[in-house]
Amino acid sequence: MKSPPIALVAGATGAVGRRLLELLLARGDGTRVIAVARRPPDASSARLEWLATELADVPAALRGRACSEAFCCLGTTMKQAGSRAAFRAVDLDGVATFARASRSSGAQFFGMVSAAGADPTARNFYLRTKGEAESAVAALDFPSLAILQPGLLRGSRDEFRAGEKLGQVAAPLLDRLLLGGLARYRSVAISTVAMALDAAAREPAAGVHRLGPADMEALARGR
């Protein structure tokens, strides 16, 4: 009899991570989830384990553990981080560290939330950091890697962000104006991103796949 999947989740206390955790625990295949975080996730289940650790200590915390899939929903803001170095410590170093530990634990699928326009050669610091994180993870040669690149995330957050709140109000109009190559910057619902991650893991496609808003919405609808 095939053993239930074991999923690692980093960023399970964030907006996308919380929703993803609910979806993983609602699976009918008995998926076990290990949430890697400094504080406990909101969800509660006999199939959920909270592994309390700092990002830098993830490799040691996961040593000897096995998993079949892993999800990285890590992400901060310049305001939260306080400096460029602190931002990179989470959005680049933290992501890469978690990905390497996941690969060492046997993950065959890795799903990560990045950003529209991410590019390791970008002049914009945020997009360059996100692009460098994508490159670092892609270099690990996961059998299946899904990189989700949403634009503005629509949905409620614990932290109030005035700019994002205004963006969400204007999103329905702005999205219609983003045509052609600009369509990749369209807004995406937080729940859609989480559903797309879950769907991509359920039927993993070989190789590296970067998914924009339309791809995520198609995956979410097909669950």
N, C-alpha and C positions, 0 to 999 in steps of 0.2 A: 504494500500500500504506500502511495506517494506521501511523503511528509508535507505538512502545510508550509507555505512560503514563510520566510523570516525576513521582515523588512526593517531596515535602519532608516530613521528619519532625523535629520538635523534641521533645526528651526521649527520644531513642532509647536512652539508657543507663539509663533507669528501668525499673521492673518491667513496665508495660504497653508502653512503647516498645520494649523488647527483643523481646518476643513479637510485636508488630506488625511489626517489622523482618523477622523470620523469615518471617512470612506474606507480606509484600510481595515478598520475594526468592524465595519459592516459587511465585509466580504463574506461570502458563504463557504469559502474554502478553509476557514480557520486560520487565516494569516496571523502570525505572531509579530508584534511590533516592538522594536526597541527605540525609544525616543532618547536621543542624545541632547541633553540640555542642562543648563545650570539650575533651572528651576523646574518643578514638575509641570507636566502638561495638564490642561483642564480635563481631558478625557479620563475615564476610569473603566478598566476592563481587566479580566483575568488574563487576557492575551496581550496586555500592554505592560512593558517594563520601562521604568525610567532609569536611565543611566546618568547619574549626576556627574558632570565633568566639564572642565574648561575645554575650549576648542583645541588648544595646544596639547592637551593630554588625551585626546580621543584615541590615538593609536595604542597607547598603553591600556586604556580602558576597554578597548575592543579586542585586545590580544587574546587569542584562543577561542574567540567567538566566531560562529559561522552565520552567514546570511545569504539570501538569494537575490535580493534587490535592495536598492538604497535610493533615498530621495534627499536632495539638498534644497531646503527652502530658506537658507541663510541670507540675510541682507540687513543692512543698517542704512542710516542716512548720515550726511556730513554733520547735521545738527546733533544727532545722537552720539556719533563717534567723537566729535570735537576736534578732529584733525585729519589730515589726509593719511597719515601713518596709521592712525587708529581705524580709519575706514578700510584701508587695505588689509589690515590685520584680520578683519572679519570677511569682507567680500572677495578677497583673493587668497590670503594665507589660510583662513579658516575653511574655505570651500575646498581648496586643494588638499589640505590635511585630512579632511573628512573623506574626500574621494579616495585618497591613497589607502586610508584605513579600511574603507569599504571594499576596495579591490583586494586587499590582503585577506579580508574575511570571506572572500568568495563571491561577491556580488556579480551577477551576470548582466544585470540591468542597472543603470544609473540614470536618474532623472534629476535635472537641476533647473531652478528658476533663475534666468539671467535677465536681460533687458533688450528691448528693441534698439537696434543700432550699435550693439556691443561690437567692439573692434579693437584688437590689441594695438593697432596703429593710430587710433583716433586721437585727435588733439584734446578732446573733452576728457577730463580726468575720470569722471564717472564711467563713461562708455569704454575708455581704455582699460580701466580696472576690471570691468565686467568681461571685456574681451580677453584679457590676460587669464582670467579665471577659466573661461571656456577652453582656451588653448591648453592650460595646465591639466584640465580634466580629460580632454580629448587625447592627450599624449599618454594616458594610462591604458588605452586600448581596451575599454570595456567592450564585451561582445555586442552590447546594445546601449547606446547613449542618446538620450532625448534631452535636448537643450531648449527650454521654453523661453521665448523672447517676447514677453508682453510689453505693451506700451503702458499707459496709465492703468492702474488696477482700480476697478470699481468695486465698492463694497465698504463695509464698516471696519474700522480699525480701533485698537485701544487708544492709540495716540492720535490726537487731533492735529491734522496738517492742513493749514488754511489753503495753501496753494493747491493741494490735491483735492480738497473739498470743492473749490471753485472749478477745477478741471473736470470733476465728476459731473457737475451741474451742466457744464458746457459740452461734455463728451458726445451726447447724441447728435448735436449739430456738427461738431468738429469732425467726428468720424466720417460723416458723409462727404466731407471735403477732402479727405485723405484718400486719393485715388492712385492707381498705378503703383509705383514703387513706394509711395508714401503710406500705402495701406498697412504696412508692417507696424506703423506707429499708432494704429487704432487702439482704443481702450478695450480691456478685457475684464470680465467679472472675476473676482477672486475665486468664486465657486467653480467657474469654468476652468481656470488654471489648475485647480486641485483635481477636478474630474479628468482633465487631460493627462495629468501625471499618472493617475491611477490607471487610466485606459492604456496608456503607452506601456506600462509595466505588465498589464495583463496579457498583451499580445506584443511582446518586444520585437522590434524590427532590427535586423543586423546592421551594424555600422553607426555612424554619427548622423543624427537628424536634428536640424534646427527648425523649430516650429514657431510660426508667427500666429497672430490672432485668428486668422481664418482656419489654420490647421488645428489650433486648440479647440475652437468651437466645433469643428467636425469630429474630433476625437470625443469631446464631451457628449455630443449628440448620439454617437454610436455606442456608448457604454451599454 
